[in-house]
């Protein structure tokens, strides 16, 4: 808004069609709205940093979220607090970058009524199955076998057969390899 008017609140009032400058000040210049925009900007910067740190594995641009949900590090999952991951190697206050590990995280959630999210979890499962063929068996057993187990025993069975059938018909963009 300030870019359009150079910070002139009276001009902003006219451009927005407000009756009074007080309305403009309350809506766009209040401490609450300024803090909210600063928080949104900080989060956007954190999302960009996470995307760069993971070499693009965690890509959330263009993702749509149900109200109140936060994107997790693994496609198809949502996170209760992505800034406070309990997973090893994650730093409090930074967005979680544990791509692929959400199925074993206690903060993970899924939308059980979403065929798109089900399709994404199926893609993660398929990537894990592919990884098992090429990874060192010790690495597979300690890091990824529990993830595949959680996907197959907890998360995927949470979807109804109707949702799973719908998910199988969706054409989804590919996801990155697990490792």
RORO-766246 format. One record per residue (C-alpha): residue number from 1; residue in three letters; x, y, z. Coordinates in steps of 0.05 Angstrom, whole numbers, plus 32768, in hexadecimal, padded with zeros to 4 digits. Each point is the difference from the previous one (the first is absolute). Layout:
N
@seq=NUM type=ALA px=X py=Y pz=Z;
...
END
This chain:
179
@seq=1 type=UNK px=8000 py=8000 pz=8000;
@seq=2 type=UNK px=8037 py=8030 pz=8012;
@seq=3 type=UNK px=8021 py=7FF2 pz=7FBC;
@seq=4 type=UNK px=7FC1 py=8018 pz=7FDC;
@seq=5 type=UNK px=7FFA py=8041 pz=8028;
@seq=6 type=UNK px=8047 py=800B pz=8018;
@seq=7 type=UNK px=7FE6 py=7FF9 pz=8047;
@seq=8 type=UNK px=7FCC py=8037 pz=7FFA;
@seq=9 type=UNK px=7FC6 py=7FE7 pz=802B;
@seq=10 type=UNK px=7FCF py=8033 pz=7FE2;
@seq=11 type=UNK px=8010 py=7FE6 pz=7FBA;
@seq=12 type=UNK px=7FF9 py=7FB8 pz=801A;
@seq=13 type=UNK px=7FBB py=8013 pz=801C;
@seq=14 type=UNK px=7FE9 py=8018 pz=7FBB;
@seq=15 type=UNK px=801E py=7FC4 pz=7FDB;
@seq=16 type=UNK px=7FDE py=7FCF pz=8030;
@seq=17 type=UNK px=7FBE py=8025 pz=7FFF;
@seq=18 type=UNK px=7FFE py=800B pz=804B;
@seq=19 type=UNK px=7FD5 py=8037 pz=801C;
@seq=20 type=UNK px=8033 py=8017 pz=8034;
@seq=21 type=UNK px=804B py=7FFE pz=800A;
@seq=22 type=UNK px=7FF2 py=7FE0 pz=8043;
@seq=23 type=UNK px=7FE4 py=7FC2 pz=7FDD;
@seq=24 type=UNK px=803F py=7FFB pz=7FD5;
@seq=25 type=UNK px=802D py=800A pz=803D;
@seq=26 type=UNK px=7FD9 py=7FCC pz=8028;
@seq=27 type=UNK px=7FFF py=7FCD pz=7FC7;
@seq=28 type=UNK px=8045 py=8007 pz=7FE3;
@seq=29 type=UNK px=802C py=8029 pz=802F;
@seq=30 type=UNK px=7FED py=7FE5 pz=8044;
@seq=31 type=UNK px=8035 py=7FDE pz=802A;
@seq=32 type=UNK px=7FDA py=7FBF pz=7FF9;
@seq=33 type=UNK px=7FFD py=8002 pz=7FB4;
@seq=34 type=UNK px=8049 py=8015 pz=7FFA;
@seq=35 type=UNK px=8015 py=7FC7 pz=802F;
@seq=36 type=UNK px=7FD5 py=7FCF pz=7FD8;
@seq=37 type=UNK px=8021 py=8015 pz=7FBF;
@seq=38 type=UNK px=8045 py=7FFB pz=801F;
@seq=39 type=UNK px=7FF0 py=7FBA pz=8019;
@seq=40 type=UNK px=7FE8 py=7FEB pz=7FBB;
@seq=41 type=UNK px=803E py=801D pz=7FE0;
@seq=42 type=UNK px=802D py=7FDB pz=8032;
@seq=43 type=UNK px=7FDC py=7FBF pz=7FF2;
@seq=44 type=UNK px=8006 py=8009 pz=7FB5;
@seq=45 type=UNK px=804B py=800C pz=8008;
@seq=46 type=UNK px=8006 py=7FC1 pz=802C;
@seq=47 type=UNK px=7FDC py=7FD7 pz=7FCB;
@seq=48 type=UNK px=8031 py=8019 pz=7FCC;
@seq=49 type=UNK px=803C py=7FF0 pz=802C;
@seq=50 type=UNK px=7FE5 py=7FB9 pz=800C;
@seq=51 type=UNK px=7FF6 py=7FF6 pz=7FB5;
@seq=52 type=UNK px=8048 py=8016 pz=7FF3;
@seq=53 type=UNK px=801D py=7FD6 pz=8039;
@seq=54 type=UNK px=7FDD py=7FC2 pz=7FE7;
@seq=55 type=UNK px=8014 py=800C pz=7FB7;
@seq=56 type=UNK px=7FB7 py=8007 pz=7FED;
@seq=57 type=UNK px=7FE8 py=7FBF pz=801F;
@seq=58 type=UNK px=7FD0 py=8026 pz=802C;
@seq=59 type=UNK px=7FD7 py=8029 pz=7FCF;
@seq=60 type=UNK px=7FC2 py=8022 pz=801C;
@seq=61 type=UNK px=7FF4 py=8037 pz=7FCD;
@seq=62 type=UNK px=7FBA py=7FFC pz=7FE5;
@seq=63 type=UNK px=7FE9 py=7FCF pz=8036;
@seq=64 type=UNK px=7FBB py=800C pz=801C;
@seq=65 type=UNK px=7FF2 py=7FF3 pz=8049;
@seq=66 type=UNK px=7FC1 py=7FF1 pz=8027;
@seq=67 type=UNK px=7FF2 py=8037 pz=8032;
@seq=68 type=UNK px=8030 py=7FFD pz=803B;
@seq=69 type=UNK px=802F py=7FCD pz=7FE0;
@seq=70 type=UNK px=804A py=8008 pz=7FF7;
@seq=71 type=UNK px=8028 py=7FDD pz=7FCA;
@seq=72 type=UNK px=802F py=7FCA pz=8018;
@seq=73 type=UNK px=8044 py=7FED pz=7FE2;
@seq=74 type=UNK px=7FE2 py=7FC5 pz=7FDB;
@seq=75 type=UNK px=7FC9 py=8006 pz=7FCB;
@seq=76 type=UNK px=7FBB py=7FEA pz=8015;
@seq=77 type=UNK px=800C py=8010 pz=804A;
@seq=78 type=UNK px=7FF0 py=803C pz=802C;
@seq=79 type=UNK px=8025 py=8012 pz=803F;
@seq=80 type=UNK px=7FE8 py=8018 pz=8044;
@seq=81 type=UNK px=803F py=802A pz=8009;
@seq=82 type=UNK px=8033 py=7FFF pz=7FC7;
@seq=83 type=UNK px=802C py=8031 pz=8028;
@seq=84 type=UNK px=8009 py=7FCF pz=803A;
@seq=85 type=UNK px=800E py=7FBB pz=7FE1;
@seq=86 type=UNK px=8011 py=7FC9 pz=8032;
@seq=87 type=UNK px=8026 py=7FDB pz=7FC9;
@seq=88 type=UNK px=804B py=7FF7 pz=8006;
@seq=89 type=UNK px=802A py=8035 pz=7FDC;
@seq=90 type=UNK px=7FCA py=8036 pz=8001;
@seq=91 type=UNK px=8009 py=8044 pz=8022;
@seq=92 type=UNK px=7FCB py=8021 pz=802B;
@seq=93 type=UNK px=7FE8 py=8040 pz=7FDF;
@seq=94 type=UNK px=8011 py=7FE9 pz=7FB9;
@seq=95 type=UNK px=7FD1 py=7FDE pz=7FD0;
@seq=96 type=UNK px=8008 py=7FB5 pz=8002;
@seq=97 type=UNK px=8027 py=7FE5 pz=7FC4;
@seq=98 type=UNK px=7FF9 py=7FB6 pz=800E;
@seq=99 type=UNK px=7FE6 py=7FED pz=7FBB;
@seq=100 type=UNK px=7FE1 py=7FBB pz=7FFF;
@seq=101 type=UNK px=7FFF py=7FF7 pz=804C;
@seq=102 type=UNK px=7FBC py=801D pz=8010;
@seq=103 type=UNK px=7FDF py=7FBB pz=8005;
@seq=104 type=UNK px=8027 py=7FF3 pz=8040;
@seq=105 type=UNK px=7FF7 py=8046 pz=801E;
@seq=106 type=UNK px=7FCE py=800A pz=8039;
@seq=107 type=UNK px=7FEE py=8045 pz=7FE4;
@seq=108 type=UNK px=7FEA py=7FE4 pz=7FBC;
@seq=109 type=UNK px=7FB9 py=8002 pz=7FE8;
@seq=110 type=UNK px=7FDB py=7FED pz=7FC0;
@seq=111 type=UNK px=7FBE py=8016 pz=7FE3;
@seq=112 type=UNK px=7FDD py=7FBC pz=7FFC;
@seq=113 type=UNK px=7FCB py=801B pz=7FD1;
@seq=114 type=UNK px=8032 py=8019 pz=7FCB;
@seq=115 type=UNK px=800E py=7FD3 pz=7FC5;
@seq=116 type=UNK px=8039 py=802F pz=7FED;
@seq=117 type=UNK px=8022 py=7FF5 pz=8044;
@seq=118 type=UNK px=7FF5 py=7FB5 pz=7FFA;
@seq=119 type=UNK px=8020 py=8001 pz=7FBB;
@seq=120 type=UNK px=803C py=8025 pz=801D;
@seq=121 type=UNK px=8008 py=7FCD pz=8038;
@seq=122 type=UNK px=7FFE py=7FC9 pz=7FCC;
@seq=123 type=UNK px=8037 py=8024 pz=7FDA;
@seq=124 type=UNK px=802A py=8004 pz=8040;
@seq=125 type=UNK px=7FF5 py=7FB5 pz=800B;
@seq=126 type=UNK px=8015 py=7FF1 pz=7FB9;
@seq=127 type=UNK px=803F py=802B pz=8008;
@seq=128 type=UNK px=8011 py=7FDA pz=8040;
@seq=129 type=UNK px=7FF7 py=7FBD pz=7FDC;
@seq=130 type=UNK px=802F py=8019 pz=7FC9;
@seq=131 type=UNK px=8032 py=8018 pz=8034;
@seq=132 type=UNK px=8001 py=7FBC pz=8022;
@seq=133 type=UNK px=801D py=7FE2 pz=7FBF;
@seq=134 type=UNK px=803B py=802F pz=7FFD;
@seq=135 type=UNK px=8012 py=8016 pz=8047;
@seq=136 type=UNK px=8031 py=7FDE pz=802D;
@seq=137 type=UNK px=7FD8 py=7FCC pz=8028;
@seq=138 type=UNK px=8017 py=801C pz=8043;
@seq=139 type=UNK px=7FEB py=8046 pz=7FED;
@seq=140 type=UNK px=7FBE py=7FE7 pz=7FE5;
@seq=141 type=UNK px=7FF1 py=7FD8 pz=8040;
@seq=142 type=UNK px=8010 py=8038 pz=8031;
@seq=143 type=UNK px=7FE5 py=803D pz=7FDB;
@seq=144 type=UNK px=7FCC py=7FED pz=7FCC;
@seq=145 type=UNK px=7FE2 py=7FBD pz=8013;
@seq=146 type=UNK px=7FDA py=8020 pz=803C;
@seq=147 type=UNK px=7FE6 py=8036 pz=7FD1;
@seq=148 type=UNK px=7FE5 py=7FCE pz=7FCE;
@seq=149 type=UNK px=7FE3 py=7FD7 pz=8038;
@seq=150 type=UNK px=7FDB py=803D pz=801C;
@seq=151 type=UNK px=7FE5 py=8012 pz=7FBB;
@seq=152 type=UNK px=7FE6 py=7FBA pz=7FF2;
@seq=153 type=UNK px=7FE5 py=7FF1 pz=8045;
@seq=154 type=UNK px=7FE7 py=8043 pz=801A;
@seq=155 type=UNK px=7FF9 py=8036 pz=7FCC;
@seq=156 type=UNK px=7FE8 py=7FDE pz=7FC0;
@seq=157 type=UNK px=7FCC py=7FD5 pz=8024;
@seq=158 type=UNK px=7FE2 py=8040 pz=801C;
@seq=159 type=UNK px=7FE4 py=8010 pz=7FBB;
@seq=160 type=UNK px=7FBE py=7FE0 pz=7FEB;
@seq=161 type=UNK px=7FFF py=7FD1 pz=7FC5;
@seq=162 type=UNK px=7FD9 py=8035 pz=7FD9;
@seq=163 type=UNK px=8035 py=8035 pz=800C;
@seq=164 type=UNK px=8038 py=7FCE pz=7FF0;
@seq=165 type=UNK px=7FDD py=7FED pz=7FBF;
@seq=166 type=UNK px=7FF8 py=804A pz=7FED;
@seq=167 type=UNK px=804A py=800C pz=8012;
@seq=168 type=UNK px=8016 py=7FC9 pz=7FD1;
@seq=169 type=UNK px=7FDE py=8024 pz=7FC6;
@seq=170 type=UNK px=8023 py=8043 pz=800D;
@seq=171 type=UNK px=803A py=8016 pz=7FD5;
@seq=172 type=UNK px=8030 py=8021 pz=8031;
@seq=173 type=UNK px=8042 py=8022 pz=7FF1;
@seq=174 type=UNK px=803A py=7FD4 pz=8015;
@seq=175 type=UNK px=8022 py=8009 pz=8043;
@seq=176 type=UNK px=804B py=7FFF pz=800E;
@seq=177 type=UNK px=8026 py=7FC1 pz=8011;
@seq=178 type=UNK px=8005 py=7FF2 pz=804B;
@seq=179 type=UNK px=804C py=8001 pz=7FFE;
END
